[in-house]
C-alpha cells in the first residue's frame, strides 16, 4: 500500500478530505491530508505565504514523515505547488494525481495561466492581499447538494494572495513524471491547455469523474476508489 498525501485547493484545509481519507484508510492505505500555510486551522500562521511556501509545506510533510511510495494528490489550485513538489521529492514519488487541477508552468503563476486571472488579482488587491472565500453561488452547477455547499462555504477561509501571483519554478518538464489527470466533467469536458499538453506524454493518463469541481464532497467514495486504483497501478 502506498502513502496518499492529499492537498486541498484554494480556501480549503485538510478537513476537505475527511470522507475520502476515511474511505482510503478503510481500504488499508496510509493517508496524510495536508493544510497549507495560511488556510483553515493554519490561517493565523501564514497569511503572508507565497507559492514556494506551499511547495515547501508539501515537501516537508513528505520528508519529515519519511514517506515513500507517495501518491501525491492535488485538487484545483493545489496542482501548482503539488506539481513542483512532485519533482522535488524524487524517488519517494510513486505517482502524482491532479484532481480537476491547474498544473504548474515554469515562470507562470496561477493568475497568469487562468482566464479570470485579472479579476482574481483585482479581488486580492481589494481584500488586503487575500482571495475572498467561496460563496454558495460559486458552487452552483457542480453536482453538490445544499448540505455539501453549506459545508464548503462554512469551512472556506481567505486564500493567501501571493500563492496565486508568484511564478512556478520547475527544473524539468512535468511530462517526465508518472501522473494522472482527473477531469471532473461538470466543470467542463476538457483539461486546461497546459494539462492537455502534458497528457500527450506516455507517462501521463487521463481519467474522468461524472461530477463537479469538488468531488471530495460530491462523490467522495468514487474519488477514493479512483485514487485507490491509481495507487495500485
C-alpha positions as CSV (number, residue, x, y, z in Angstrom):
1,X,0.0,0.0,0.0
2,X,1.2,3.5,-0.8
3,X,1.2,6.7,1.2
4,X,-1.5,9.1,0.0
5,X,-0.7,12.8,0.6
6,X,-3.9,14.8,-0.1
7,X,-3.6,18.5,-0.7
8,X,-6.8,20.6,-1.0
9,X,-7.4,23.5,-3.4
10,X,-7.9,27.2,-2.7
11,X,-9.6,28.3,0.5
12,X,-9.8,24.7,2.0
13,X,-7.9,22.7,4.6
14,X,-7.2,19.1,5.3
15,X,-10.7,18.7,6.6
16,X,-12.0,18.8,3.0
17,X,-10.6,15.3,2.5
18,X,-12.2,13.7,5.6
19,X,-14.6,11.3,3.8
20,X,-12.0,10.4,1.1
21,X,-9.4,9.8,3.7
22,X,-11.7,7.6,5.7
23,X,-12.5,5.5,2.6
24,X,-8.8,5.1,1.7
25,X,-7.9,4.1,5.3
26,X,-10.7,1.6,5.4
27,X,-9.2,0.0,2.4
28,X,-5.8,-0.3,4.2
29,X,-4.0,2.8,2.9
30,X,-1.9,5.3,4.8
31,X,-3.4,8.8,4.3
32,X,-1.9,12.2,5.1
33,X,-4.2,15.1,4.3
34,X,-2.5,18.5,4.5
35,X,-3.5,22.0,5.4
36,X,-1.3,24.5,3.6
37,X,0.1,27.6,5.3
38,X,-2.4,30.5,5.8
39,X,-5.5,28.3,5.4
40,X,-8.1,26.7,7.7
41,X,-6.5,25.9,11.1
42,X,-3.2,27.4,9.9
43,X,-4.8,30.7,8.8
44,X,-3.1,32.7,11.5
45,X,0.4,31.3,10.8
46,X,0.8,32.0,7.1
47,X,-1.3,34.8,5.7
48,X,2.0,36.0,4.2
49,X,2.5,32.7,2.4
50,X,3.8,32.6,-1.1
51,X,3.6,29.8,-3.7
52,X,7.0,28.4,-2.6
53,X,5.8,28.3,1.0
54,X,3.1,25.9,-0.2
55,X,5.7,23.8,-2.2
56,X,7.8,23.6,1.0
57,X,4.8,22.6,3.1
58,X,4.3,19.6,0.9
59,X,7.9,18.6,0.6
60,X,8.4,19.0,4.3
61,X,5.4,16.8,5.1
62,X,6.8,14.0,3.0
63,X,10.3,14.2,4.2
64,X,9.5,14.8,7.9
65,X,7.3,11.7,8.0
66,X,9.9,9.8,5.9
67,X,7.2,8.8,3.4
68,X,8.0,6.6,0.4
69,X,5.8,5.2,-2.4
70,X,3.9,8.5,-2.2
71,X,0.8,9.1,-4.2
72,X,0.7,12.9,-4.2
73,X,-2.7,14.3,-4.9
74,X,-3.5,18.0,-5.6
75,X,-7.0,19.5,-6.1
76,X,-7.6,22.6,-8.2
77,X,-5.1,25.4,-7.2
78,X,-3.0,22.8,-5.3
79,X,-2.0,21.2,-8.5
80,X,0.5,24.1,-8.9
81,X,2.5,23.5,-5.7
82,X,1.9,19.7,-5.9
83,X,3.5,19.6,-9.4
84,X,6.5,21.4,-8.2
85,X,6.8,19.3,-5.0
86,X,6.5,16.1,-7.0
87,X,9.8,16.7,-8.8
88,X,11.5,17.7,-5.6
89,X,10.7,14.6,-3.6
90,X,12.5,12.4,-6.1
91,X,12.3,8.7,-5.8
92,X,9.8,9.0,-2.9
93,X,7.2,9.6,-5.5
94,X,5.1,6.8,-6.9
95,X,2.6,8.9,-8.8
96,X,1.2,12.4,-8.8
97,X,-2.6,13.0,-9.3
98,X,-4.1,16.2,-10.4
99,X,-7.8,16.4,-9.5
100,X,-9.5,18.9,-11.8
101,X,-6.4,20.9,-11.1
102,X,-4.2,23.6,-12.5
103,X,-0.7,22.4,-13.4
104,X,2.5,24.4,-12.9
105,X,4.2,26.0,-15.9
106,X,7.7,27.3,-15.3
107,X,7.7,31.1,-14.9
108,X,3.9,31.3,-14.9
109,X,1.6,31.9,-11.9
110,X,-1.9,30.7,-11.1
111,X,-3.4,34.0,-12.3
112,X,-1.3,34.3,-15.4
113,X,-2.5,30.9,-16.6
114,X,-6.2,31.4,-15.7
115,X,-8.8,33.1,-17.9
116,X,-10.1,35.0,-14.9
117,X,-6.7,35.9,-13.6
118,X,-7.1,39.7,-13.9
119,X,-10.3,39.5,-11.8
120,X,-8.5,37.4,-9.2
121,X,-5.7,39.9,-8.9
122,X,-8.2,42.8,-8.5
123,X,-10.0,40.9,-5.8
124,X,-6.8,40.2,-3.9
125,X,-5.8,43.9,-4.1
126,X,-9.3,44.9,-2.8
127,X,-9.2,42.4,0.1
128,X,-6.0,43.1,1.9
129,X,-3.8,40.6,-0.1
130,X,-6.2,37.6,0.2
131,X,-8.6,36.0,-2.2
132,X,-12.0,36.1,-0.5
133,X,-13.5,32.7,0.3
134,X,-16.2,30.8,-1.6
135,X,-19.8,31.7,-1.7
136,X,-22.8,29.4,-2.3
137,X,-23.1,30.9,-5.8
138,X,-19.6,29.9,-6.7
139,X,-20.6,26.2,-6.0
140,X,-23.7,26.2,-8.2
141,X,-23.9,23.6,-11.0
142,X,-21.2,21.4,-9.6
143,X,-23.2,18.4,-8.5
144,X,-23.4,19.5,-4.9
145,X,-26.5,19.4,-2.6
146,X,-27.3,22.2,-0.2
147,X,-25.7,20.5,2.7
148,X,-22.4,19.9,0.8
149,X,-22.4,23.5,-0.4
150,X,-23.0,24.8,3.1
151,X,-20.1,22.7,4.4
152,X,-17.7,24.0,1.8
153,X,-18.7,27.7,2.4
154,X,-18.6,27.4,6.2
155,X,-15.1,25.8,6.1
156,X,-13.6,28.2,3.5
157,X,-11.1,30.8,4.6
158,X,-9.4,33.6,2.7
159,X,-6.6,32.3,0.4
160,X,-3.1,34.0,0.6
161,X,-2.8,36.1,-2.5
162,X,0.9,35.7,-3.1
163,X,0.5,32.0,-3.7
164,X,-1.6,32.9,-6.7
165,X,0.6,35.6,-8.2
166,X,4.1,34.2,-7.7
167,X,5.5,32.1,-10.6
168,X,6.1,28.4,-10.5
169,X,9.7,27.1,-10.6
170,X,10.4,23.8,-12.4
171,X,13.7,22.2,-13.1
172,X,12.4,19.9,-15.8
173,X,9.3,19.0,-17.8
174,X,6.4,17.6,-15.7
175,X,5.9,15.2,-18.7
176,X,8.7,13.1,-17.2
177,X,6.7,12.4,-14.1
178,X,4.3,9.4,-13.6
179,X,1.0,11.3,-13.5
180,X,-2.8,11.0,-13.7
181,X,-5.1,13.9,-14.5
182,X,-8.7,13.5,-13.2
183,X,-11.2,15.6,-15.1
184,X,-14.5,16.4,-13.4
185,X,-16.9,16.7,-16.3
186,X,-19.5,19.0,-14.8
187,X,-16.7,21.6,-14.6
188,X,-16.0,21.3,-18.3
189,X,-15.2,18.3,-20.6
190,X,-11.6,19.1,-21.3
191,X,-8.5,19.6,-19.1
192,X,-6.9,23.1,-19.3
193,X,-4.4,23.6,-22.1
194,X,-1.3,23.1,-20.0
195,X,-2.6,19.8,-18.7
196,X,-3.8,18.7,-22.2
197,X,-0.3,19.2,-23.5
198,X,1.2,17.1,-20.7
199,X,-1.3,14.3,-21.4
200,X,0.5,13.7,-24.7
201,X,3.3,12.1,-22.7
202,X,3.3,8.4,-22.3
203,X,3.8,8.7,-18.5
204,X,0.5,10.7,-18.1
205,X,-3.0,9.3,-18.1
206,X,-6.5,10.9,-18.2
207,X,-9.4,9.7,-16.0
208,X,-12.8,11.3,-15.6
209,X,-15.5,11.6,-13.0
210,X,-19.1,12.5,-13.8
211,X,-19.3,15.2,-11.2
212,X,-18.3,18.8,-10.5
213,X,-15.2,20.6,-9.3
214,X,-15.3,19.5,-5.7
215,X,-15.5,15.6,-6.0
216,X,-14.3,15.1,-2.4
217,X,-17.7,16.4,-1.4
218,X,-20.0,15.5,-4.3
219,X,-18.6,12.0,-5.0
220,X,-16.1,11.1,-2.2
221,X,-16.4,7.4,-2.4
222,X,-16.0,7.3,-6.2
223,X,-13.0,9.6,-5.9
224,X,-11.5,7.4,-3.1
225,X,-12.0,4.3,-5.3
226,X,-10.3,6.1,-8.3
227,X,-7.3,7.1,-6.1
228,X,-7.0,3.6,-4.7
229,X,-6.9,2.3,-8.2
230,X,-4.2,4.7,-9.2
231,X,-2.2,3.8,-6.1
232,X,-2.4,0.1,-7.0
233,X,-1.3,0.7,-10.6
